[in-house]
Amino acid sequence: MSKEDIVIWVQKKTGAPIVTVNTVDEAQRFLKKYHTFVVGLFEKFEGSEYNEFVKAAKSDNEIQFVETSDSDVAKLLFPELKANNVFIGMVKTEAERYTAYDGPYIMEKLLEFLGKNKFPLITKLTEGNTVWVYSSPVKLQVMIFSKADDFQNMAQPLEDLARGFKSKLMFLYVDITNENLAMPFLTLFGIENANKTVVAAFDNNLNSKYLLDSDPTPSNIEDFCSGLADGTVTRYYRSEPVPDNENASVVTVVGKTFDELVLNSRENVLLEVHTPWCVNCEALSKQVKKLAKHFKGFENLVFARIDASANEHTKLQVDDYPTILLYKAGEKENPLKLSTKLSAKDMAVFINQELKPKEGSSAKDEL
């Protein structure tokens, strides 16, 4: 929080939530002290509209509210004022300096207006404003990771773009050279060593992520943002390069091939989900290799493994490692989870029971 933010918070908690300004001189002194504020013009400080303004001022702890009944004072505070009786508007120091409120005079709607307009067109993410940024009611956040000089060259077209997506997308600038801020986000895409401009997007709970995979030109960024706004951009999932699985007894699956090799495959798939740091994964991998060798030639069964630290898929939600999942043909939406405490022999018995070999074929549960 800035010094001004702290002063406003203390004043709202301990004193009057609204500053009353009656003269031009008072307005000039107010403007020297406050740079972001909400101004309300009312003929009288009473009535339902005014009461909703007061309730909004009491409910908000971040922005200074100021009231006046003098239209000349109001025009000094908000030069683009056109009304002469009742008016509410927001003033900021950024490119979009003046924003008039045109909704119903209801506290909830006023607070919604503030939530969507209190941020600059492009907010620079800092260690001090992350909580404030994540409190935004705008759920999708476009993040531009760039060096300061490179960002300056992009700033004007980005501001124009952000203005067109106001209330739909929130735009953030992150200094890519600031490892404490940039790396945690870039790591989610597996590009923590990036040193050129990266454009990505998240919902503000970090549940969904998106990546612009073309050059970050203004037109490409605009197309990316349009897709985000209308929901046509595909979510990003990390993936290692597609490996060569020829002659492999245990097929390696990556994020890009999870659909093809697991979900859309007509075969039954026994999938081992592992990570490099998992203590028990190596031992289980040996069991899976042993099973793959044992079941070699078994009809309609593939053994596979995926490194969950480097590959993602929306249908693969695993919290414990290692994990063994059996995706049965025709039932891929509901994979069976095998206990990793089972011996190789017990796993073989389980596989035979679930896959029910055709009559006449021999069950292979003797290892």
RORO-294817 format. One record per residue: residue in one letter; y, z, x of N, C-alpha, C in turn. Coordinates in steps of 0.2 Angstrom, whole numbers, padded with zeros to 4 digits, always signed. Last residue first. Example, Ala and Ser with C-alpha at 12.3 -4.5 7.8 and 13.67 -1.06 7.14 Angstrom:
RORO-294817
S-0011+0035+0064-0005+0036+0068+0000+0039+0064;A-0028+0039+0066-0022+0039+0062-0016+0039+0066;
***
This chain:
RORO-294817
L-0321-0060+0017-0318-0062+0023-0322-0060+0029;E-0325-0065+0002-0328-0062+0007-0325-0064+0014;D-0320-0072-0008-0317-0066-0007-0320-0062-0002;K-0320-0086-0016-0320-0085-0009-0316-0078-0008;A-0331-0092-0027-0326-0088-0026-0326-0086-0019;S-0336-0109-0029-0338-0102-0026-0331-0099-0025;S-0338-0119-0044-0335-0118-0037-0336-0110-0035;G-0343-0118-0056-0347-0122-0051-0344-0121-0044;E-0328-0118-0065-0335-0116-0065-0339-0121-0060;K-0313-0115-0055-0317-0119-0060-0325-0117-0059;P-0307-0099-0052-0309-0105-0049-0313-0109-0055;K-0294-0090-0055-0300-0092-0059-0303-0098-0057;L-0283-0084-0051-0283-0092-0051-0289-0094-0054;E-0285-0071-0052-0279-0074-0055-0280-0081-0056;Q-0297-0069-0044-0296-0066-0051-0291-0070-0055;N-0293-0074-0031-0298-0077-0035-0298-0075-0043;I-0283-0065-0028-0281-0072-0029-0287-0075-0033;F-0290-0053-0027-0284-0053-0032-0283-0061-0034;V-0298-0055-0016-0301-0054-0023-0296-0055-0028;A-0288-0057-0007-0293-0062-0008-0296-0061-0015;M-0283-0044-0006-0279-0049-0008-0283-0055-0010;D-0295-0037-0001-0292-0036-0008-0288-0041-0011;K-0295-0043+0012-0300-0044+0007-0298-0043+0000;A-0283-0038+0017-0284-0045+0016-0290-0047+0011;S-0278-0024+0008-0281-0027+0013-0282-0034+0012;L-0262-0019+0001-0269-0022+0000-0272-0024+0007;K-0249-0016+0002-0254-0011+0005-0261-0013+0004;T-0242-0024-0005-0242-0026+0002-0247-0021+0006;S-0247-0030-0020-0245-0024-0016-0246-0026-0009;L-0239-0044-0027-0245-0041-0024-0243-0035-0020;K-0232-0050-0042-0230-0046-0035-0237-0043-0033;L-0231-0066-0049-0235-0059-0049-0233-0056-0042;P-0217-0074-0057-0222-0073-0051-0225-0066-0051;N-0212-0082-0069-0214-0075-0068-0219-0074-0063;E-0209-0095-0068-0204-0091-0069-0205-0084-0069;K-0221-0102-0066-0217-0101-0060-0211-0096-0061;E-0233-0106-0073-0230-0099-0074-0225-0097-0069;G-0238-0117-0068-0237-0117-0076-0233-0110-0077;A-0247-0109-0055-0245-0116-0058-0244-0115-0066;K-0240-0094-0050-0245-0098-0053-0243-0104-0056;Y-0235-0087-0036-0232-0091-0041-0237-0096-0044;L-0235-0071-0030-0240-0077-0032-0237-0081-0038;L-0228-0064-0016-0227-0066-0023-0232-0072-0024;I-0225-0050-0006-0229-0055-0007-0229-0057-0015;T-0213-0044+0005-0215-0044-0002-0220-0051-0002;P-0209-0032+0018-0211-0038+0016-0213-0038+0008;Y-0195-0028+0009-0198-0032+0013-0203-0029+0017;D-0186-0028-0007-0191-0024-0002-0194-0029+0002;D-0179-0036-0015-0176-0030-0012-0180-0027-0006;V-0177-0052-0021-0181-0047-0018-0177-0042-0014;Q-0176-0065-0030-0172-0059-0030-0177-0053-0027;L-0175-0081-0032-0178-0077-0027-0174-0070-0026;K-0167-0089-0040-0173-0087-0042-0177-0082-0038;T-0157-0092-0031-0155-0088-0037-0162-0085-0040;H-0160-0091-0014-0160-0095-0020-0160-0090-0026;E-0158-0091+0004-0156-0088-0003-0158-0093-0008;N-0161-0087+0021-0161-0092+0015-0161-0088+0009;A-0160-0078+0030-0157-0084+0032-0157-0089+0026;S-0167-0067+0026-0161-0065+0029-0157-0072+0030;A-0179-0071+0021-0174-0070+0016-0168-0068+0019;D-0189-0084+0026-0185-0078+0029-0179-0077+0025;I-0205-0087+0018-0198-0088+0018-0194-0082+0022;R-0221-0095+0017-0217-0089+0019-0209-0092+0019;A-0236-0099+0009-0230-0101+0011-0226-0094+0013;F-0251-0108+0004-0248-0102+0007-0241-0104+0010;V-0257-0115-0011-0253-0116-0005-0250-0109-0003;L-0270-0122-0020-0267-0116-0018-0263-0117-0011;N-0279-0132-0026-0273-0131-0029-0269-0124-0027;E-0295-0127-0019-0291-0132-0024-0284-0129-0026;F-0297-0123-0003-0297-0121-0010-0292-0125-0014;G-0295-0128+0010-0299-0132+0006-0299-0129-0001;K-0293-0111+0016-0292-0118+0017-0297-0123+0013;F-0294-0098+0014-0294-0102+0008-0293-0109+0009;H-0294-0093+0027-0300-0092+0023-0300-0096+0017;K-0281-0097+0031-0287-0100+0035-0293-0099+0030;A-0274-0089+0023-0273-0096+0023-0279-0100+0026;L-0278-0076+0027-0280-0078+0020-0279-0086+0020;K-0272-0076+0040-0280-0075+0039-0282-0078+0032;K-0259-0077+0037-0262-0082+0040-0270-0082+0040;V-0258-0065+0030-0257-0071+0026-0260-0077+0030;Q-0260-0056+0041-0265-0056+0035-0264-0062+0031;K-0249-0059+0049-0256-0060+0051-0261-0060+0046;S-0239-0054+0040-0239-0061+0042-0246-0063+0045;L-0241-0041+0041-0243-0044+0035-0243-0052+0036;A-0236-0038+0054-0243-0037+0052-0245-0040+0046;E-0223-0042+0052-0227-0045+0057-0234-0044+0055;C-0217-0033+0043-0218-0040+0041-0223-0043+0046;N-0214-0020+0045-0221-0021+0043-0222-0029+0042;V-0200-0020+0049-0205-0017+0053-0212-0019+0052;C-0188-0033+0048-0194-0029+0044-0199-0026+0049;W-0180-0041+0054-0179-0034+0056-0184-0029+0052;P-0182-0054+0049-0183-0052+0056-0183-0045+0058;T-0191-0053+0033-0185-0054+0037-0186-0052+0044;H-0200-0062+0020-0200-0058+0026-0193-0058+0029;V-0212-0066+0008-0205-0065+0009-0203-0060+0015;E-0224-0077+0005-0223-0071+0009-0215-0071+0010;L-0232-0084-0009-0226-0084-0005-0225-0077-0001;L-0243-0094-0015-0243-0087-0012-0237-0087-0007;V-0243-0105-0028-0240-0104-0021-0240-0096-0020;N-0252-0119-0036-0251-0111-0035-0248-0110-0028;E-0243-0134-0039-0249-0130-0036-0247-0123-0036;R-0233-0142-0042-0238-0141-0047-0244-0136-0045;S-0217-0136-0038-0223-0138-0036-0228-0137-0042;N-0205-0131-0042-0207-0137-0045-0213-0140-0043;L-0205-0118-0035-0204-0119-0042-0206-0125-0045;V-0209-0123-0021-0211-0117-0025-0211-0118-0032;L-0204-0134-0016-0210-0132-0013-0213-0126-0017;E-0192-0137-0023-0197-0142-0022-0204-0139-0020;D-0185-0125-0022-0186-0128-0029-0192-0133-0028;F-0184-0123-0009-0187-0118-0013-0189-0121-0020;T-0177-0130+0001-0184-0133-0002-0187-0128-0007;K-0165-0123+0004-0165-0130+0001-0171-0133-0001;G-0170-0111+0009-0166-0111+0003-0166-0118+0000;V-0187-0115+0015-0180-0113+0016-0177-0113+0009;V-0204-0111+0020-0199-0113+0014-0192-0111+0016;T-0217-0116+0029-0211-0113+0029-0206-0116+0024;V-0235-0114+0025-0229-0118+0024-0222-0114+0025;V-0248-0111+0035-0243-0108+0031-0237-0112+0031;S-0253-0122+0042-0258-0118+0037-0254-0114+0032;A-0246-0138+0044-0245-0130+0044-0250-0127+0039;N-0246-0152+0045-0252-0148+0048-0251-0140+0048;E-0229-0152+0043-0235-0156+0044-0240-0152+0048;N-0217-0146+0041-0222-0142+0039-0229-0146+0040;D-0202-0145+0049-0207-0150+0049-0214-0146+0047;P-0188-0138+0039-0193-0138+0045-0198-0144+0044;V-0171-0139+0036-0178-0141+0033-0183-0142+0039;P-0161-0126+0042-0163-0133+0042-0170-0134+0039;E-0159-0112+0030-0160-0115+0037-0161-0122+0036;S-0146-0108+0018-0153-0111+0020-0153-0113+0027;R-0138-0099+0005-0139-0100+0012-0146-0104+0013;Y-0131-0107-0008-0136-0103-0006-0137-0104+0001;Y-0118-0109-0020-0120-0110-0013-0125-0105-0012;R-0117-0117-0036-0117-0111-0032-0120-0112-0025;T-0108-0132-0039-0115-0129-0038-0114-0122-0034;V-0096-0134-0051-0097-0133-0044-0104-0129-0043;T-0092-0133-0064-0097-0139-0062-0099-0138-0055;G-0083-0125-0071-0090-0123-0070-0095-0128-0068;D-0070-0128-0071-0073-0130-0077-0081-0129-0076;A-0065-0121-0059-0062-0120-0065-0066-0122-0071;L-0073-0128-0049-0074-0121-0050-0071-0119-0057;G-0068-0141-0050-0075-0139-0052-0076-0132-0053;S-0055-0139-0046-0056-0141-0053-0063-0140-0055;C-0058-0135-0033-0055-0130-0038-0056-0132-0045;F-0063-0147-0028-0067-0141-0027-0064-0136-0033;D-0051-0155-0029-0058-0157-0033-0062-0151-0033;E-0043-0149-0021-0041-0149-0028-0047-0151-0032;I-0049-0151-0009-0048-0144-0011-0047-0144-0018;N-0048-0164-0008-0054-0161-0008-0054-0154-0011;S-0034-0166-0007-0037-0169-0012-0044-0166-0013;P-0031-0158+0005-0028-0156-0001-0032-0159-0007;T-0046-0156+0015-0040-0160+0013-0037-0157+0007;P-0057-0150+0022-0052-0146+0018-0046-0150+0017;D-0072-0160+0021-0066-0159+0025-0060-0155+0020;S-0085-0152+0012-0081-0158+0014-0075-0156+0018;D-0090-0141+0006-0094-0144+0012-0091-0150+0014;L-0084-0126+0000-0082-0133+0001-0085-0136+0007;L-0095-0115-0008-0092-0117-0002-0090-0125-0002;Y-0097-0100-0017-0096-0107-0017-0093-0109-0010;K-0106-0087-0025-0102-0089-0020-0102-0097-0020;S-0108-0072-0035-0108-0079-0034-0104-0082-0029;N-0105-0059-0033-0111-0061-0035-0113-0068-0035;L-0093-0053-0029-0097-0056-0024-0104-0058-0026;N-0085-0050-0039-0090-0045-0037-0095-0047-0032;N-0076-0060-0041-0073-0054-0037-0078-0048-0037;D-0084-0075-0035-0082-0071-0040-0080-0064-0037;F-0078-0085-0022-0082-0080-0024-0080-0078-0031;A-0076-0099-0011-0074-0096-0017-0080-0091-0019;A-0069-0107+0004-0074-0105+0000-0072-0101-0006;V-0065-0117+0017-0063-0115+0010-0069-0113+0006;V-0060-0115+0034-0066-0115+0029-0063-0113+0022;T-0054-0122+0049-0053-0120+0042-0059-0121+0037;K-0064-0116+0063-0059-0121+0060-0059-0119+0052;N-0073-0108+0068-0066-0107+0071-0061-0112+0068;A-0088-0098+0064-0083-0104+0062-0076-0103+0065;N-0097-0089+0065-0094-0091+0071-0089-0097+0070;E-0103-0087+0053-0098-0082+0055-0095-0084+0062;I-0110-0094+0043-0105-0098+0047-0100-0093+0050;G-0117-0089+0032-0121-0091+0039-0116-0094+0044;F-0111-0085+0022-0112-0092+0022-0116-0094+0028;L-0109-0072+0024-0112-0073+0018-0114-0081+0018;T-0100-0073+0035-0108-0071+0037-0112-0073+0030;L-0088-0074+0030-0091-0080+0033-0099-0079+0034;F-0086-0060+0026-0086-0066+0021-0090-0072+0024;P-0086-0053+0038-0090-0051+0033-0091-0057+0027;M-0075-0061+0046-0083-0061+0047-0087-0059+0041;A-0062-0058+0041-0065-0064+0040-0073-0064+0040;L-0059-0044+0044-0058-0047+0038-0062-0053+0036;N-0063-0043+0058-0064-0037+0053-0063-0040+0046;E-0058-0054+0064-0065-0053+0063-0066-0048+0058;N-0046-0065+0063-0046-0057+0061-0054-0056+0059;T-0046-0078+0063-0046-0075+0069-0047-0067+0069;I-0043-0082+0050-0050-0083+0053-0051-0079+0059;D-0035-0074+0038-0034-0076+0045-0041-0076+0048;V-0035-0079+0022-0038-0075+0027-0038-0078+0034;Y-0028-0081+0007-0028-0083+0013-0030-0078+0018;L-0033-0084-0010-0032-0079-0005-0032-0083+0002;F-0029-0087-0027-0030-0090-0020-0028-0085-0015;M-0038-0087-0042-0034-0083-0038-0035-0086-0030;L-0039-0096-0057-0041-0095-0050-0036-0091-0046;K-0033-0095-0069-0040-0097-0069-0043-0095-0062;S-0020-0091-0067-0024-0087-0072-0031-0089-0073;K-0016-0107-0061-0014-0100-0062-0018-0097-0068;F-0018-0119-0056-0024-0116-0058-0022-0108-0060;G-0005-0124-0052-0009-0128-0058-0015-0124-0060;R-0002-0116-0042+0002-0115-0048-0002-0119-0054;A-0011-0120-0032-0012-0113-0035-0008-0113-0042;L-0005-0132-0029-0012-0132-0032-0013-0126-0035;D+0007-0128-0023+0007-0132-0028+0001-0132-0032;E+0001-0120-0012+0005-0117-0017+0006-0121-0024;L-0005-0131-0005-0009-0126-0008-0005-0122-0013;P+0006-0138+0000+0002-0141-0005-0003-0136-0009;Q+0011-0127+0008+0015-0130+0002+0011-0134-0003;A+0001-0124+0018+0004-0119+0013+0007-0122+0007;M-0004-0131+0028-0007-0132+0022-0003-0128+0016;N+0003-0127+0039+0003-0134+0038+0000-0136+0031;Q-0001-0114+0039+0006-0115+0038+0007-0123+0036;F-0014-0114+0044-0012-0112+0037-0005-0114+0035;D-0013-0117+0057-0016-0122+0053-0014-0121+0045;D-0007-0105+0061-0003-0112+0062-0006-0117+0057;A-0017-0096+0058-0010-0095+0056-0007-0102+0056;K-0033-0102+0054-0029-0100+0059-0022-0100+0056;S-0042-0098+0039-0039-0103+0043-0035-0099+0049;F-0050-0098+0024-0050-0095+0031-0047-0100+0036;I-0046-0096+0008-0044-0101+0014-0045-0097+0020;M-0054-0093-0007-0052-0090+0000-0052-0096+0005;V-0052-0091-0024-0053-0096-0018-0050-0093-0012;Q-0060-0081-0035-0056-0081-0030-0057-0086-0025;L-0062-0078-0052-0064-0082-0047-0059-0082-0042;K-0056-0068-0061-0063-0067-0058-0065-0071-0052;V-0042-0060-0063-0044-0067-0062-0051-0066-0058;P-0038-0047-0063-0042-0049-0069-0045-0056-0068;S-0039-0038-0048-0036-0044-0052-0041-0046-0058;S-0045-0029-0039-0043-0027-0046-0040-0032-0050;Y-0045-0035-0027-0051-0035-0031-0050-0032-0038;V-0032-0032-0022-0034-0039-0024-0040-0039-0028;W-0033-0018-0021-0028-0021-0025-0030-0028-0027;V-0042-0018-0011-0043-0014-0017-0039-0017-0022;T-0035-0025+0000-0041-0027-0003-0043-0024-0010;N-0024-0021+0007-0023-0024+0000-0029-0026-0003;G-0026-0018+0020-0022-0013+0016-0022-0015+0008;E-0031-0028+0027-0035-0022+0026-0032-0017+0021;T-0026-0043+0018-0025-0038+0023-0030-0032+0022;L-0024-0059+0013-0028-0053+0012-0027-0049+0019;K-0010-0066+0005-0013-0065+0011-0018-0058+0011;T-0011-0076-0010-0011-0069-0007-0014-0069+0000;I-0002-0088-0017-0007-0087-0012-0006-0080-0009;L+0007-0084-0027+0003-0090-0028-0003-0090-0023;P+0005-0065-0028+0008-0072-0026+0004-0078-0028;F+0002-0056-0043+0000-0058-0036+0004-0064-0035;K+0005-0053-0056+0008-0049-0051+0007-0051-0044;N+0000-0061-0066+0006-0063-0063+0008-0059-0057;K-0011-0055-0072-0012-0062-0070-0006-0064-0066;G-0006-0042-0075-0012-0043-0070-0013-0050-0068;L+0004-0044-0083+0006-0042-0077+0000-0043-0072;F-0003-0049-0095+0002-0053-0092+0003-0051-0084;E-0010-0037-0098-0014-0043-0096-0009-0048-0092;L+0001-0029-0101-0003-0027-0095-0007-0033-0093;L+0004-0036-0113+0009-0035-0108+0005-0034-0101;K-0007-0034-0121-0006-0041-0119+0000-0041-0113;E-0007-0020-0122-0013-0023-0119-0011-0030-0117;M+0006-0018-0130+0004-0016-0123-0001-0019-0119;I+0014-0032-0137+0008-0027-0137+0006-0025-0130;Y+0022-0043-0142+0024-0037-0138+0019-0032-0140;P+0014-0059-0138+0016-0054-0142+0018-0047-0139;G+0022-0069-0124+0016-0067-0129+0019-0062-0134;D+0029-0074-0114+0030-0077-0120+0025-0075-0126;Y+0039-0069-0100+0033-0067-0104+0034-0070-0111;A+0043-0079-0086+0045-0076-0092+0039-0074-0096;T+0045-0076-0069+0040-0078-0074+0042-0075-0081;Y+0051-0081-0053+0053-0079-0060+0048-0081-0065;R+0045-0086-0041+0049-0080-0042+0050-0077-0049;E+0034-0092-0033+0035-0092-0040+0039-0085-0042;A+0035-0088-0020+0037-0095-0022+0039-0095-0029;E+0040-0070-0020+0036-0076-0018+0039-0083-0021;T+0045-0059-0025+0049-0062-0020+0046-0069-0017;K+0047-0058-0043+0043-0057-0037+0047-0060-0031;V+0048-0052-0060+0052-0055-0054+0048-0053-0048;M+0045-0056-0077+0043-0053-0070+0046-0056-0065;G+0052-0051-0093+0050-0056-0088+0048-0052-0081;I+0056-0051-0110+0053-0047-0104+0051-0053-0099;F+0069-0048-0122+0066-0053-0117+0062-0048-0112;V+0080-0050-0135+0074-0046-0133+0071-0051-0128;N+0094-0057-0134+0092-0051-0137+0086-0047-0135;N+0096-0068-0127+0101-0064-0127+0100-0057-0131;A+0086-0080-0116+0087-0076-0122+0093-0071-0121;K+0086-0085-0103+0088-0089-0109+0090-0085-0115;L+0085-0081-0086+0085-0079-0093+0089-0083-0098;E+0085-0084-0073+0083-0089-0077+0082-0087-0085;P+0089-0072-0066+0094-0078-0067+0091-0083-0072;F+0087-0057-0069+0082-0063-0070+0086-0069-0072;L+0097-0049-0065+0090-0047-0063+0086-0053-0063;L+0107-0056-0071+0108-0054-0064+0101-0053-0061;K+0103-0055-0084+0104-0062-0081+0104-0061-0073;A+0105-0042-0087+0098-0045-0087+0098-0052-0083;V+0118-0041-0086+0114-0037-0081+0107-0040-0081;D+0121-0048-0097+0124-0050-0091+0120-0047-0085;S+0115-0041-0108+0113-0048-0106+0115-0050-0099;D+0111-0025-0109+0117-0029-0107+0114-0036-0104;S+0101-0016-0109+0103-0019-0116+0109-0024-0115;T+0087-0014-0099+0094-0015-0100+0095-0017-0107;E+0074-0008-0087+0077-0010-0094+0084-0010-0094;V+0061-0010-0077+0068-0009-0077+0070-0011-0084;F+0046-0005-0068+0049-0007-0074+0057-0006-0074;Q+0037-0008-0054+0043-0005-0056+0045-0008-0063;I+0019-0007-0053+0025-0012-0053+0031-0008-0056;E+0008+0001-0053+0010-0003-0047+0017-0006-0047;N+0003+0008-0064+0005+0012-0059+0008+0008-0053;D+0004+0006-0082+0004+0003-0075+0007+0007-0070;S+0007+0014-0092+0000+0013-0091-0001+0009-0084;K+0021+0015-0094+0017+0021-0092+0010+0020-0090;A+0023+0002-0097+0026+0005-0091+0023+0011-0089;A+0017+0001-0109+0015-0003-0104+0017-0001-0097;K+0025+0009-0117+0018+0011-0116+0015+0007-0110;V+0037+0002-0116+0037+0009-0113+0029+0011-0112;F+0033-0009-0124+0036-0010-0117+0035-0003-0113;E+0031-0003-0136+0025-0006-0132+0027-0007-0125;N+0044+0001-0139+0039+0006-0138+0033+0003-0135;Y+0050-0012-0141+0052-0007-0135+0047-0002-0134;E+0044-0016-0153+0043-0020-0147+0045-0016-0141;S+0047-0005-0162+0040-0006-0160+0040-0010-0154;G+0062+0005-0157+0058+0000-0161+0051-0002-0158;E+0074+0006-0144+0070+0009-0149+0066+0003-0153;F+0086+0004-0136+0080+0006-0134+0076+0010-0139;K+0093-0012-0142+0092-0005-0143+0086-0002-0140;E+0091-0025-0137+0097-0023-0140+0098-0015-0140;F+0083-0027-0121+0083-0024-0128+0089-0023-0131;L+0074-0034-0108+0081-0034-0112+0080-0032-0119;G+0065-0029-0094+0065-0029-0101+0072-0029-0104;V+0057-0034-0080+0063-0032-0083+0062-0033-0090;V+0047-0028-0067+0047-0031-0073+0053-0029-0077;F+0047-0033-0049+0048-0028-0055+0047-0032-0061;T+0049-0033-0032+0044-0035-0037+0045-0030-0043;H+0059-0027-0025+0058-0034-0024+0053-0037-0029;Y+0072-0014-0025+0065-0017-0027+0065-0024-0027;K+0084-0012-0018+0079-0007-0018+0072-0010-0020;K+0093-0022-0022+0092-0020-0015+0086-0016-0013;L+0092-0021-0035+0089-0027-0032+0088-0026-0025;F+0099-0010-0038+0092-0010-0040+0089-0016-0036;R+0112-0014-0035+0109-0008-0031+0101-0008-0032;Q+0114-0023-0045+0114-0025-0038+0111-0020-0033;A+0114-0014-0056+0109-0020-0055+0108-0022-0048;E+0125-0007-0054+0119-0004-0054+0113-0009-0053;D+0135-0017-0056+0134-0013-0050+0127-0010-0049;V+0132-0021-0069+0131-0025-0064+0130-0022-0057;T+0125-0007-0079+0130-0011-0076+0128-0016-0071;N+0113-0001-0083+0118-0002-0088+0124-0007-0085;V+0096+0002-0082+0102-0001-0078+0107-0003-0083;T+0083+0013-0080+0088+0010-0085+0094+0008-0081;V+0066+0012-0075+0073+0013-0073+0078+0010-0078;I+0052+0020-0082+0057+0015-0082+0063+0017-0079;P+0045+0032-0081+0041+0026-0079+0046+0020-0079;A+0052+0046-0073+0052+0042-0079+0049+0035-0076;G+0040+0055-0063+0046+0054-0066+0046+0049-0072;T+0027+0056-0057+0031+0062-0057+0038+0061-0061;K+0021+0043-0057+0017+0049-0059+0021+0055-0060;K+0032+0035-0054+0028+0034-0061+0024+0040-0062;Q+0035+0039-0041+0040+0039-0047+0036+0039-0053;V+0023+0036-0034+0025+0043-0035+0030+0044-0041;W+0023+0022-0036+0017+0026-0038+0019+0033-0039;I+0035+0018-0029+0034+0017-0036+0028+0021-0039;V+0032+0022-0016+0037+0025-0020+0037+0024-0027;I+0021+0014-0013+0020+0021-0013+0025+0025-0017;D+0027+0001-0013+0022+0003-0018+0021+0010-0019;E+0036+0003-0003+0039+0002-0009+0033+0003-0015;K+0027+0004+0008+0031+0009+0006+0034+0009-0001;S+0011-0004+0002+0018-0004+0006+0022+0002+0004;M-0006+0000+0004+0000+0000+0000+0006+0000+0004;
***
